[in-house]
Amino acid sequence: MMTGREVVPVMDPGTVIGGLKKKGTGSRSWLLIDVSGQETVLDVDKYEIMHRVQIHARDLRIIDPLLSYPSTIMGRERAIVLNLEHIKAIITSEEVLLRDPSDENVTPVVEELRRRLKPMNANREDQREEKDLNVQHDIETTEEDESPFEFRALEVALEAICSYLAARTLELETAVYPALDMLTSKISSRNLDRVRKLKSQMTRLTARVQKVRDELEQLLDDDDDMADLYLSRKLAGASPVSGSGAASWFLASPTIGSKISRASRASIATFRGDENDVEELEMLLEAYFMQIDGTFNKLTTLREYIDNTEDYINIQLDNHRNQLIQLELFLSSGTVCLSIYSLIAGIFGMNIPYSWNSGHGYMFKWVVISSGIFCAVFFILIISYARYKGLVGS
């Protein structure tokens, strides 16, 4: 089946009232990939998106790039609202709406969606062609095709964000370890500033990884939240004519025929009472939770290595500080002893007539020698006392 791509600017009737255009209803670029493999670039405002996927404005704000919201996976009645870092999408049972597809970080996600979200008929044809070549590969492909459309789209997003965060962690590791080794060999302002910047990057990356990890863990801990992500199952259990609101939405949907056909296949499981069975989604989330948890553990190990390096640096600085204190003690002790010697010299150097100055010139050398010996002994006593108290290393 050939896939086409077209740009469809859509004018929301609610944006024009009485010939006047509403203010504050700016349009955004969305890439739509439906279950048949068709790609459409939509240039629509938020009201058209809300009407198309049947979500509230508060849900749409979660994927607004102008607003800072943490990573979130929320299940709604007709859609899954997905906000994983740069991946902002709305997934329904029949289509994926991806925000800002031209972004360089979103482009790999688009390519993977094109490859993975293949039409069901095309997958079956590929299976028949490969049946004689590789039976095992045919069985694995069949199992993959049996997954609901929303789960395949969700898996692409989870795989992309886990791989992206793992790549950022690897880049950080390759930069941090050499910087820390250089810092331990030579403590300088340049090396300290480099490690400080890397530590800030690691802190921000750890917070991002932890938020994705916590979101997956929260989903795994709550079966009701996981059950909300089974859009095909909820669609199978809903009647197209159960109410006026539901009926109008079904009539407005361009893919109602395929929805009813897929709903008939899933209705048997629903009527059997398997609507609370979330094993398939739980296995999917557990796989990527283990991957993001491994990335989080790498960042934790990296943080511990940085903390250990900081402790080592602090020990080195404390050792240098202690050596300076010892040097200051030696200098202070020497200064005190020289001050005593200077005091004696000052007393005898005063120009005062003493009676013992005459005829006692031999006393000069004895006063100088005895004063020097006294000061030296006093200095040795001070240092010995400091070593005895452990103030100076032996």
Disulfide bonds with the S-S distance in Angstrom:
none
